[in-house]
Amino acid sequence: MKLFTKKLCLIFMLLFVSFSMVVQGQQLLKTKQLVLKSLVKVKLVATAKYYVGVCPVTIKMTGTIKVPKAMTVRYYFLRSDNARSKESKLLFLAMGSKNAKYSWKIGRDYQGWVQLLVKADGKVYKSQKVIFQVKCDKLDAIQLDKFKVMQTVQPQKITRGIRVLYPNGGETFIYMRHDKGNYIKWATKNVGAVKIWLIQGNQKVREIRLSDLGNNGEWYCGYDGIEGRFYPGENYKIRVESLAGTIMDESDNFFSIKEVE
């Protein structure tokens, strides 16, 4: 009887210890979730991570600072050349997010990074380092001028041509997603292999060579294509041109690339 009583007591003790551990685990999980919700979140995005074209060029960065409550934060941008921007202040009257912008003018071939640092509640929160590359191409403006002369002075003598069909303005590509709208389509006449440029504003930001894929009039930039060649942003156009760069066409108007969370 005594042995049975001891075993019963031991079982109750084990059950009590197990229940206590479960309760403590749930409390720790809730505490961790509350801590995560109370953190300041910092994100930084570059309008163009890879640029090829005429220099100097201004690389633009947009940071997002998200806070869980009303507070004042201070922030600055740190660069790969150890330079840092002037420290600025943002006032939040409630929970929410605000943007912080930064521009870096570069006049030579360069690869570097920019990082956004935020001071809040006695802590420093850092964004990821956004890496970018600039490749200066002085021939770009010359090739573009030649094309303009051909189009305006001697249009009747042009027997070869290229026409961008899609995107041609107003479309939205989805970044890092398989999406039926992530297509580039074009038509050519008496033109061999072509290459495609991503244009932002009036500047080339990324080249997509298609000479090894053939000139079949379309290219699907799904998950891998969007991830490797395009980045979220506005004021984009597509330019399709011959390998010599003498025959080309681009979207009539701007399209955008958006990141879906």
C-alpha positions as CSV (number, residue, x, y, z in Angstrom):
1,M,0.0,0.0,0.0
2,K,2.8,2.4,0.9
3,L,4.6,1.6,-2.4
4,F,1.4,2.3,-4.4
5,T,1.0,5.6,-2.6
6,K,4.6,6.6,-3.4
7,K,4.1,5.8,-7.0
8,L,0.9,7.7,-7.2
9,C,2.6,10.8,-5.6
10,L,5.4,10.5,-8.1
11,I,3.0,10.4,-11.0
12,F,1.2,13.6,-9.7
13,M,4.5,15.4,-9.3
14,L,5.5,14.5,-12.9
15,L,2.2,15.7,-14.2
16,F,2.5,18.9,-12.2
17,V,6.0,19.6,-13.5
18,S,5.0,18.9,-17.1
19,F,2.0,21.2,-16.8
20,S,4.2,24.0,-15.3
21,M,6.7,23.6,-18.2
22,V,3.9,23.9,-20.8
23,V,2.5,27.1,-19.1
24,Q,6.0,28.6,-18.8
25,G,6.6,27.8,-22.5
26,Q,3.4,29.5,-23.5
27,Q,4.2,32.5,-21.4
28,L,7.7,32.8,-23.0
29,L,6.2,32.5,-26.5
30,K,3.7,35.3,-25.7
31,T,6.5,37.4,-24.2
32,K,8.6,36.9,-27.4
33,Q,5.7,37.8,-29.6
34,L,5.1,41.0,-27.6
35,V,8.8,41.9,-27.9
36,L,8.8,41.4,-31.6
37,K,5.7,43.6,-32.0
38,S,7.3,46.3,-30.0
39,L,10.5,46.5,-32.1
40,V,11.2,49.3,-34.6
41,K,11.5,47.8,-38.1
42,V,13.9,49.3,-40.7
43,K,14.0,48.5,-44.5
44,L,16.0,50.0,-47.4
45,V,15.5,49.6,-51.1
46,A,17.5,51.0,-54.1
47,T,15.8,52.2,-57.2
48,A,18.5,50.5,-59.3
49,K,21.0,47.9,-57.9
50,Y,22.8,47.6,-61.3
51,Y,23.3,50.6,-63.5
52,V,25.0,50.8,-67.0
53,G,25.1,54.1,-68.8
54,V,26.3,57.7,-68.9
55,C,28.0,59.0,-65.7
56,P,27.7,60.7,-63.3
57,V,24.6,59.0,-62.1
58,T,22.6,59.4,-58.9
59,I,21.8,56.2,-57.1
60,K,18.6,56.7,-55.0
61,M,17.7,54.9,-51.9
62,T,14.3,54.8,-50.1
63,G,14.2,53.6,-46.5
64,T,11.1,52.6,-44.5
65,I,11.0,53.1,-40.7
66,K,8.1,51.4,-39.0
67,V,7.4,52.0,-35.3
68,P,5.0,50.3,-32.8
69,K,3.9,53.5,-31.0
70,A,4.3,57.2,-30.8
71,M,7.9,58.2,-30.6
72,T,10.7,60.3,-32.0
73,V,13.5,58.6,-33.9
74,R,16.8,59.7,-35.4
75,Y,18.3,58.2,-38.4
76,Y,21.3,58.4,-40.8
77,F,22.7,56.6,-43.8
78,L,26.1,54.8,-43.8
79,R,28.1,54.2,-47.0
80,S,30.7,51.7,-48.0
81,D,33.3,54.5,-48.3
82,N,32.7,55.2,-44.6
83,A,30.9,58.4,-45.3
84,R,27.7,59.0,-43.4
85,S,24.8,61.4,-43.9
86,K,23.7,64.1,-41.5
87,E,21.5,62.7,-38.7
88,S,17.8,63.5,-39.2
89,K,14.7,63.3,-37.0
90,L,11.3,61.8,-37.6
91,L,8.3,62.4,-35.3
92,F,5.6,59.7,-35.1
93,L,2.4,60.6,-33.4
94,A,1.2,57.0,-33.4
95,M,2.1,53.5,-34.6
96,G,3.0,53.6,-38.3
97,S,5.7,54.0,-40.9
98,K,7.5,56.8,-42.7
99,N,10.0,57.0,-45.5
100,A,13.6,58.3,-45.5
101,K,15.3,59.1,-48.8
102,Y,19.0,59.2,-49.7
103,S,20.9,60.0,-53.0
104,W,24.5,59.2,-53.9
105,K,26.0,60.8,-57.0
106,I,28.7,58.6,-58.6
107,G,30.9,59.5,-61.5
108,R,33.0,56.3,-62.1
109,D,32.7,52.6,-62.2
110,Y,31.9,51.6,-58.6
111,Q,30.5,48.8,-56.4
112,G,29.4,49.6,-52.9
113,W,26.5,49.6,-50.4
114,V,24.3,51.8,-48.3
115,Q,22.8,51.1,-44.9
116,L,20.1,52.9,-42.9
117,L,20.5,53.1,-39.1
118,V,17.8,54.3,-36.8
119,K,18.1,55.4,-33.1
120,A,15.0,54.8,-31.0
121,D,14.3,53.9,-27.4
122,G,18.0,53.9,-26.6
123,K,18.7,51.3,-29.3
124,V,20.1,51.3,-32.8
125,Y,18.2,49.4,-35.5
126,K,19.9,48.6,-38.8
127,S,18.6,47.8,-42.2
128,Q,20.3,45.3,-44.5
129,K,23.2,46.6,-46.6
130,V,21.9,47.4,-50.1
131,I,24.6,46.5,-52.6
132,F,24.7,48.2,-56.0
133,Q,27.0,48.5,-59.0
134,V,27.7,51.3,-61.4
135,K,29.3,50.7,-64.8
136,C,29.9,53.9,-66.8
137,D,29.3,53.6,-70.6
138,K,30.2,56.7,-72.6
139,L,28.9,55.1,-75.9
140,D,25.3,55.0,-74.7
141,A,24.6,58.7,-75.5
142,I,26.3,58.4,-78.9
143,Q,24.2,55.4,-79.9
144,L,21.0,57.1,-78.7
145,D,21.8,60.2,-80.7
146,K,22.4,58.1,-83.9
147,F,19.1,56.4,-83.4
148,K,17.3,59.8,-83.0
149,V,18.9,61.0,-86.3
150,M,17.8,57.9,-88.1
151,Q,14.2,58.3,-86.9
152,T,13.8,62.0,-87.5
153,V,16.0,62.7,-90.6
154,Q,15.7,59.6,-92.7
155,P,12.6,57.6,-91.7
156,Q,11.8,56.6,-95.3
157,K,15.1,54.8,-95.7
158,I,14.7,52.5,-92.7
159,T,14.0,49.0,-94.0
160,R,14.6,47.3,-90.6
161,G,12.8,48.0,-87.4
162,I,11.9,47.0,-83.8
163,R,8.6,47.6,-81.9
164,V,8.1,47.0,-78.2
165,L,4.6,45.6,-77.7
166,Y,4.6,44.9,-73.9
167,P,5.0,46.5,-71.5
168,N,4.1,49.7,-73.3
169,G,2.9,51.8,-70.4
170,G,0.7,51.5,-67.3
171,E,1.5,47.8,-66.6
172,T,2.7,46.4,-63.2
173,F,5.2,43.6,-63.0
174,I,5.3,41.5,-59.7
175,Y,8.7,41.2,-58.1
176,M,9.9,37.7,-57.1
177,R,6.6,36.0,-58.2
178,H,5.4,33.8,-61.1
179,D,2.9,36.1,-62.7
180,K,1.3,35.9,-66.2
181,G,1.9,39.6,-66.6
182,N,5.7,39.3,-66.3
183,Y,6.3,39.1,-70.0
184,I,8.3,41.2,-72.4
185,K,7.0,41.1,-76.0
186,W,8.3,42.8,-79.2
187,A,8.2,42.6,-83.0
188,T,11.1,43.0,-85.4
189,K,11.6,43.4,-89.2
190,N,14.9,42.2,-90.8
191,V,16.7,42.3,-87.4
192,G,18.7,39.4,-86.1
193,A,19.6,38.8,-82.5
194,V,18.5,41.5,-80.0
195,K,19.2,42.6,-76.5
196,I,16.9,44.1,-73.9
197,W,17.5,47.0,-71.6
198,L,15.6,48.0,-68.5
199,I,15.3,51.8,-68.5
200,Q,14.4,53.9,-65.5
201,G,13.6,57.5,-66.4
202,N,16.1,58.0,-69.2
203,Q,18.9,55.9,-67.9
204,K,19.8,52.2,-68.5
205,V,19.8,50.2,-65.3
206,R,20.0,46.6,-66.4
207,E,20.9,44.7,-69.6
208,I,19.3,41.4,-70.6
209,R,21.1,39.7,-73.4
210,L,19.0,37.5,-75.6
211,S,21.5,36.7,-78.4
212,D,21.8,33.1,-77.0
213,L,18.0,32.7,-76.7
214,G,17.2,33.8,-80.2
215,N,14.9,36.6,-81.4
216,N,11.5,34.9,-80.9
217,G,9.5,38.1,-80.0
218,E,8.9,37.4,-76.3
219,W,10.6,36.6,-73.0
220,Y,9.0,35.5,-69.8
221,C,10.7,37.0,-66.7
222,G,9.1,34.9,-64.0
223,Y,10.4,34.2,-60.6
224,D,14.1,33.8,-61.6
225,G,14.0,36.6,-64.2
226,I,12.4,39.2,-62.0
227,E,14.7,38.2,-59.1
228,G,17.9,38.4,-61.1
229,R,17.3,41.4,-63.3
230,F,14.6,43.7,-62.0
231,Y,13.9,45.4,-58.7
232,P,10.8,47.2,-57.3
233,G,10.4,50.7,-58.5
234,E,8.6,53.2,-60.7
235,N,9.2,54.9,-64.1
236,Y,10.5,51.8,-65.8
237,K,10.6,51.2,-69.6
238,I,11.8,48.4,-71.8
239,R,14.1,49.0,-74.7
240,V,14.8,46.4,-77.3
241,E,17.7,47.0,-79.7
242,S,19.9,45.3,-82.2
243,L,23.3,44.0,-81.0
244,A,24.9,47.0,-82.7
245,G,22.6,49.4,-80.9
246,T,21.6,51.2,-84.1
247,I,18.0,50.0,-84.3
248,M,15.8,50.2,-81.2
249,D,12.5,50.9,-79.7
250,E,11.2,51.3,-76.1
251,S,7.9,51.4,-74.2
252,D,5.8,54.4,-75.0
253,N,5.2,55.1,-71.4
254,F,6.3,53.9,-67.9
255,F,5.4,50.7,-66.1
256,S,6.1,49.7,-62.5
257,I,7.6,46.7,-60.6
258,K,5.9,46.1,-57.2
259,E,6.9,43.8,-54.3
260,V,3.9,41.9,-52.9
261,E,4.4,41.1,-49.2
